[in-house]
Amino acid sequence: MARDICVRFGRRIRELRKKRGWTQVYLAAHTGLGSVYISQLEHGKKEPGLRTIEILALSFDMTPAQLLRGINEA
C-alpha cells in the first residue's frame, strides 16, 4: 500500500466514487469542487483541506472521521 497519505486518500475517494457509479464530473458537480481538482485528489497530487474533507464526506453520506478511517495503512 502507498505510504503517502494523499495517495491513500485519493484511492479512498476513487473507491467510494466508483462504488456509487459516479464519474469525476458528477462528483465535482455534486460537491461544487472542480473536476480537475477531483482528479488531482484521486491521483494524490493535491492535499485536501478540512473543508474539502467535510464536503467530500457529506457527499458520500458519512462523517469526516468515517471518510478518513478508510485511508489507514495496512
Long-range contacts (C-beta under 8 A, 24 or more apart in sequence): 1-73, 1-74, 2-44, 3-73, 4-44, 5-71, 6-41, 6-44, 6-45, 6-46, 6-47, 7-43, 7-44, 8-44, 8-71, 8-73, 9-41, 9-44, 9-48, 9-68, 9-71, 10-41, 10-42, 10-43, 10-44, 11-42, 11-44, 11-71, 12-67, 12-70, 12-71, 13-38, 13-41, 13-42, 13-56, 14-42, 15-70, 16-60, 16-67, 16-70, 17-42, 20-60, 27-59, 30-59, 31-55, 31-56, 31-59
